[in-house]
Each structure stands twice: as C-alpha cells, then as structure tokens.
Amino acid sequence: MSTNELTLTPSQSPGLVKSPLSISPSRPLGAVRRPVNTTGWREWLFTVDHKKIGIMYGCVAFTFFIVGGVEALFIRLQLALPDGRILSADKYNQMFTMHATTMIFLFAMPMAAAFANYFLPLQIGARDVAFPRLNALSFWLFVSGGLILNASWFLGGAADGGWFMYAPNSGPVFSPSNGVDFWVLGLQIAGIASLIGSINLIVTVLNMRAPGMTLMKMPVFTWMILVVQFLLVFSLPVITVALVLLMFQRSYGATFFDVSQGADPLLWQHLFWIFGHPEVYVLILPGFGIISEVLPTFSRKPLFGYPFVVFSGASIGLVGFGVWAHHMFASGLGPVSVAVFSMATMAIAIPTGVKIFNWLLTMWGGKIWYTASMKFAIGLVILFTIGGLSGVTHAVAPSDTQQTDTYYIVAHFHYVLFGGMVFGLFSGFYYWWPKVFGKMLNEKLGSWNFWFMVIGMNLTFGPMHILGLQGQPRRMYIWTEARAGEGFFNFGFWNLVSSIGSFVLAVGILFFIINVIKTTRNPERAPLDPWDARTLEWLTTSPPKVHNFDRIPVVHHLDEFFHRKYVEDETTHAMTQIATGEDLMRAEEAAADTGIHMPGPSYWPLLLAIGVAVLGMGIIYGTPIMVVGALVVLFSSFGWVLEPSVPEPIDFDSPSHDGHTKEIAPVG
Amino acid sequence: MADIATHDTDHATDHGHHSSTGLSNNKLAMWLFLGSECLLFGGLISTYMLYRGRVQNGPHSSQIYDIPFTSVSSFVLLMSSLTMVLAVSSAQRKDDAKTNLWLVITALLGATFIGGQVYEFTTFYREGLGFTTSLFGSSFYALTGFHGVHVSVGVIMLLSLMGIIKKGKITGDKAEVVELIGLYWHFVDIVWIIIFTLVYLIPS
C-alpha cells in the first residue's frame, strides 16, 4: 500500500473518503435487491452509518426545536399583556401541551441521540454501533412518531392535556378531539425508537470498546450516555403501559381511568412519573456529559475527580428511579410516602453538587480559553445551579404544595432544562462542529449567540419565579388587569418582561442559525485538532472517514488522544508536547488496516418504520389501514431477517484501483 | 425482536474487535430487551392488582375463572419450555432435523396455549365479562392479552426460524439464534407463571 496516497493533511481532507470501488449487486438478497450502490438522497434514506444517522437526528431535532420555540413564542405573546387575544383557551391548551412534548420528546431526546450516535462509537474507538440497521430503524421511527404527533395540528386539533396528560382529564370526555390519540400514538412510536436505540448503545458501549479501554478509561460523555440508556431501557416500558391503557380507553372503550367505574386517578400519575422522573435525568445527563468534555479541554486540565463525576452521574441515574412521587406531593399520598420521597429528592442534590464542584475545580487554576463552547459550558454550570436550588425547595414537601402548578415550577424546570440541557447541547455544537462538518463555527457570532441566549433566558424564566410565588397558575391562558396586583411584584410588569425576554432568546437562536449558514458557505477548512482536544474522536479526520479509524486504537490512558500528544515529566509534572494531531493522523494512516468491512445500506429500517406508522394510524382511522400497516411490518421484518448486515463479498466487484485493498461499503 | 434474534451479527468481532463482556452483541441485546419487558409486564400486573376487585358491572373473577382448565393450558405452556431446551441442545449439536422437530413441537404447544386462551376469552365474554364491562375486565384482558400476543409473536418467530433453517438462509451462528429465541420463549413462560399465580390462584 502506498503511504502517500493515504496521507491526508487537514486542508486536503475535505470530505469522507469515498470508496474507489464500483459496485454492482449480483444477486437479490432477501425479498428485494440490496441498495448497495446509492448516491444522492438515497445515500441518506437507506444509510446505516452512525455518523449520517447522527446528522439526520440533529437536523430533524433542530427543526422540532424551532417548531417548539415558535409555540413558546405564541404562549408568551398571549400572556404578554392583559386579556390576551392571540390564542383561544383551547388553542392555548394545545400550544403548551405541544410545546412541552415537542421540546422533550422531539428535540431534547433526539438531539442527545444525535450526539450519542455520532460521538459514542468514535469515543470508544469503534467503527459503528452494534446494530447499524436497528440504529437506522430508531431514527426513522422517531421521525414517524414526530410527524404523527404534529400531524394532529392539521387533523382536528393537537393534544391539550399538558405534557403529563393526566387521566381522566385526557380521557374521551374531557379531550374529545383526536389530539390525544395522535399524542398517544406518536409517543408510543417515539418510545419504541428510544428503546431500540438505548439497547443498541448499551451493547455498543459494553461490547465494542477499543482494546485497553476499560470502563474507567471511557470519556465522561460516553459514560453519561450509557447511564441515560439504562434509564431509558427501564423507564420507557412503564410509560408504554400508561399510553397503551389510555389508548385502549380512548379507542376501544376500556375503563382504566373511568372514575365512575371506580378507577384510581393516581394510577396514571404513578405510571407516568415512574417514567417521567428518570426522564428528566435522561434530558440533563447528556448535557453534563458534553460539558465534562468541554470544560477540561478549554481549561487545559484533566477533569477534576473523574471517578467522582462518573459515579455521581451513575448514582443520579439510580436515585432518579426512586423520587418520582415528588411530582405528586399535592395529590394526598400520605405522610410516610411524602417524607420518603422528599428525603430521596434531597439526596439527589448530593451527587449533582459533587459534579458542580468537580467542574469548578476543573476550571480552577486552568488556563481558560473562552470559546463559545466554553461560555455555554460555564453558562450551564451557573444556570443549572440556580435551577437546582429552586429544585431543592420543591423537595421540601410543605413548600412544594404551595408551589405546585404555579409559574415557580415553570421557572425551575426551564432553568434546569434550558439553562442546563440546551446550553449543554449548544456547547456541544460549537465544540464538535469542526469534527462533524470540517468547518469552524464563527466564534464572534457564537459570542452573540451566547449572550443573547443567556440574557434572554434569564429575562424569560427569572421573572417566572416571582410570578409563581405571587400565585400565577401554571396553565392560565389569560390574566386581567384587575387581578394583576400592584407594586413591584404585579403580574403585568413581570409577564411583559418575560415575554420580551423570550424574543431576546429567539434572537439568540437566530444568531446560531445565521452562524450555521455562514459557516456552511465559508470554504475555509477547520484544522484537524482545533481545540487541542483529549479524546479519541479527534484521532481521525474531520469529518471522520466512513470507517472512523484507519486502525483500531489501543488505549492506555484516560484521555488517550491527549496522552499521545503530550508526555508528563516525572518530577515536575509538566506536560511536554511530543506530537500534534496531524502527526498522529499521519501515523494512523500509514498503518491503516486493510479489508475493513462496513455494514451495507438497507431499505428495511425505513420501510419498517413506515409500516409501524401506518399500523398506528389504523388505530385512529380503522382496521383496514391497520391491516395494511401490519402487512408492511411483516414483509419488512422478513426482508430484514434474510438480509445479512454486512454485504457479502459477492455484492462488490473486486477492488482493483491503485493497489487499495480496502473493501468499504460506499457512503450510505 | 426477530430482527435482533436472527440478525445483525457483530461484524466488528471478526475484524480485530473483541467483545468486551464476552457475551455476543445479540445475546446482550436480548437480555436488555427482556429486562425492559419485565417492567412492561410489571406495569400491567400492577394495574391488574390494583383493579382486580373493582367490579361494578358483570361477573367477579371467582365467578368465571376455571382453574382446572387454565392449569392444564399453563402446563402445556410450561412443557413448551422443555421442548425449547431440547431444540437449543439439538442446535448446539448441529442436528438440523432434530432442531426443526423440537421447534415445531414448541410452536404447537404455544399455539395450543393460545387456543386455550381464545377459548377462555370466548367463554368469559359469553358469561358477561367484556373488555369494557368493568375495571377488572379491562385490566384482566389487557394483561393476559398482552401475554397472549407475546406467545403468538413467539410462535411466529419459531415457525419462521424453522423455515429459515430449512432453506439454509440463516446468517451467523445458528445455535445462537435458536438460543436467543429460546431466551425470549422462556421469559414469556416465566411471566406466565407469575400471571397465573397472581391472577388465577390468589383470590381477590
């Protein structure tokens, strides 16, 4: 093999290394011929490449972020002034329900899945996830679920029961439109998507780490994603039960939440929150993982107390299963339950606090480099801490019963979710953008993006603490001048401030979009290792090659990539640089593996997801549609089973170009 | 989950990677899936336990349960676990003919159980317990129906597996594929032991 051909300097490695092979499937496998030779849109539709799937997750999730954001702006417009006329009471109900559902299930979770899909295999030195086609199936099921959820807007009105959809309020009597049916179906399908995805990622982490990478040498991001996937595996089935019961009640007349039959309204609450509380850690832990990568990199120090960060993340996950009833303090659980769940909830503040201090001590004494990514990470630490403090006040049951269903709650969870999770995700955008797209996001626009978001977010959600403590109910669609009160703490002023803040926030997001467009048009390539980073995903080109690594790295250290660049002086502990990212890349390419087999693209994940969606719609629109969907599901399942995940050698022409012996499935 | 069970062999293990846990990807995934299923049935069983005595219309459980009949069909289902073990053991000895034989018998036993359940549901319905009759009715049919669907999916998987083995189209380790479907099958049986005890044997 010629070394020269494979040597890529950063400026010369613009894109994925395309396979030099020409490919012609020579026999049909399964029911139809495999899409081995795909280009253009097919390249994306039938791909099983974890990187492409990650990018698609990101694009779809960001689209839903904008949808959910516009819904939020409608809500704030309605409440900006007394006697709001923008939305009717009914539309307002739909708006806040869909805002929350969209942000949680269609933005936050899939955006975390985007990062997980893209970077988890790279961080553990793997070439793909354990089940590439299941990965594609997860993505397409998520898209189906999202479309079904939002289709309700055009098919008779969206769901209107709030994101936790308490039964019996969400039963056919109080929610007669089809909105809740679409919601129930969409979430079940998105739930299946997450379940499959989580099993896939757990197996990937547990089974496919590069040689030498013990669990305690894994990057913290990967660790947090692993914890999240365990939370999902064991919490999603519980909400599935709740959704199925509600679906049976609404569509087939079952009695589960029919109070006149003696049903217990707490059943839904318990089932929902047994899922719902682990879910909040599902949302925040990826953000924690991202900044645990970002803070050390830009502080030029290793993460302070790595094992503490890892184990506190794991214990947040574990204790997170035992605190669900703190969402139900106002429902009359009885003093013992309330006391137990109150204590458990306070206990969860401990591992969270441990993490905060670890991050602070990571930055302490470091040479901090204030990039946009770092700013968002610091923003997370501060804003999440504020949200965490109001969270502790909810753990105190007597205080919580005063705050339940007021804007104080809304303030709390937006500080932890927007200030925590969203800031973490944005930190990740700026940090990993050069890795994924090979171009640097503009730092100046990034700064504008950050400051508008941080100011907008505090203007929007800060006043909600005041509004809540003054007693403004959480889901009130209108307020009047007469009852707004007087003085500094009147509703009128603070509602207006909050609404103005939401538009400042929107401008901040707009800066990000402008930044993305500008960066895309900018021809300048990013350097190979722009941040002097620490983990394995940087030990490949940007964007990474189809097969990720030229050879599977052998891991000796936590922060392997950093330790390949620097050596530590035994006595002074000073770090001396011995190699650059480019040097390491050249070495990898010189020693590249040959005969790498990558999984081939497939029709089945997409087809199966369509089948599931049609099957689901049959529950609303009648049995014939269900039968069609079931047939598609059956057909694609068999096609799937009969198709080997790695294309057989017979699918490819033998490689003959330039002495290359690599046999790589083409892009897509 | 047939897709996991019979497919997606870990290609990476062939090329320099090792499986860090020593379990194959497929088996680990199946165990995780079954762990998740435990909570699915946990939720349904909890719902049933909450609602089993709440009857405002229609018959109570004690008026309609036919314990001897259900005991026999339970026995049939449990015996299918034995034949499943025999199928796995034949597959490990690479004896395709015997594997297929035991797979068919397992599927037949499963189908017999489903037949029993259909008969039981029909009888209960005639005696006045519909899906919408009472909280007891809804939660009984939801729980046992969900289990029935799991057994049916298992039967379909067993028969499909047999067809695929016969046509020689199986990809990956044949014995392991049989074992994976076996894991699922045993799980469904174990769940039935719990359901039978809680639903039928303990009076409400």
Contacts between the chains, C-beta under 8 A, distances in Angstrom:
chain1	res1	chain2	res2	distance
A	126	B	12	6.7
A	126	B	17	7.2
A	127	B	12	5.9
A	127	B	17	7.8
A	128	B	12	7.2
A	130	B	8	7.5
A	130	B	10	6.5
A	130	B	25	4.4
A	130	B	29	7.1
A	131	B	4	7.0
A	131	B	8	4.5
A	131	B	25	7.0
A	131	B	29	6.9
A	132	B	8	7.6
A	133	B	3	7.6
A	133	B	7	7.9
A	133	B	8	6.4
A	134	B	3	7.0
A	134	B	4	7.0
A	134	B	8	6.7
A	195	B	36	6.2
A	199	B	29	5.2
A	199	B	32	4.7
A	199	B	33	5.9
A	199	B	36	7.5
A	200	B	29	7.4
A	202	B	28	7.7
A	202	B	32	5.8
A	203	B	25	5.1
A	203	B	28	4.9
A	203	B	29	5.0
A	203	B	32	7.1
A	206	B	20	6.2
A	206	B	21	5.2
A	206	B	28	6.3
A	207	B	10	7.3
A	207	B	19	4.6
A	207	B	20	5.4
A	207	B	21	5.6
A	207	B	23	7.2
A	207	B	24	8.0
A	207	B	25	5.4
A	207	B	28	6.1
A	208	B	10	7.8
A	208	B	12	6.0
A	208	B	17	6.0
A	208	B	19	7.5
A	208	B	20	7.2
A	208	B	25	7.7
A	209	B	20	5.2
A	210	B	17	8.0
A	211	B	18	6.8
A	233	B	32	5.8
A	233	B	35	6.4
A	233	B	36	4.9
A	234	B	35	6.9
A	234	B	36	6.6
A	234	B	39	5.6
A	235	B	39	7.7
A	236	B	36	7.0
A	237	B	36	5.1
A	237	B	37	6.9
A	237	B	38	8.0
A	237	B	39	4.1
A	237	B	40	3.8
A	237	B	42	7.8
A	237	B	43	6.7
A	238	B	39	5.6
A	238	B	40	7.8
A	238	B	42	7.6
A	238	B	43	5.1
A	240	B	40	6.2
A	240	B	43	7.7
A	241	B	40	6.2
A	241	B	43	3.2
A	241	B	44	5.7
A	241	B	47	7.0
A	242	B	43	7.3
A	244	B	142	7.5
A	245	B	47	6.6
A	245	B	142	6.9
A	248	B	131	7.8
A	248	B	138	7.1
A	248	B	142	6.4
A	249	B	138	7.9
A	252	B	131	6.6
A	252	B	132	7.4
A	253	B	131	7.3
A	253	B	132	4.2
A	254	B	131	6.0
A	254	B	132	6.1
A	254	B	138	4.1
A	254	B	142	7.1
A	255	B	132	6.2
A	255	B	133	7.9
A	255	B	134	6.5
A	255	B	135	5.3
A	255	B	137	7.5
A	255	B	138	4.7
A	256	B	47	7.0
A	256	B	51	7.6
A	256	B	135	7.1
A	256	B	138	5.6
A	256	B	139	7.0
A	256	B	142	7.8
A	258	B	135	7.6
A	261	B	54	7.1
A	261	B	56	5.5
A	261	B	57	7.9
A	261	B	134	6.3
A	261	B	135	5.3
A	262	B	54	4.5
A	262	B	56	6.0
A	262	B	135	6.0
A	263	B	51	7.5
A	263	B	54	7.6
A	263	B	135	5.9
A	264	B	50	6.3
A	264	B	51	7.9
A	267	B	47	6.5
A	267	B	50	6.2
A	271	B	43	6.0
A	271	B	47	7.9
A	552	B	16	5.3
A	552	B	17	6.6
A	593	B	15	7.6
A	593	B	16	6.9
A	595	B	15	7.3
A	596	B	15	6.6
A	597	B	11	5.7
A	597	B	14	7.5
A	597	B	15	6.4
A	599	B	11	6.4
A	637	B	2	6.0
A	637	B	3	6.4
A	638	B	160	7.2
A	640	B	3	4.9
A	640	B	7	6.6
A	641	B	2	5.9
A	641	B	3	6.1
A	641	B	6	4.9
A	641	B	7	5.6
A	641	B	160	7.3
A	641	B	164	7.0
A	642	B	164	7.3
A	642	B	169	5.7
A	643	B	7	7.7
A	644	B	7	7.9
A	644	B	9	7.7
A	644	B	171	4.6
A	645	B	7	6.3
A	645	B	8	4.8
A	645	B	9	6.4
A	645	B	11	6.4
A	645	B	171	7.7
A	646	B	9	7.7
A	646	B	11	4.4
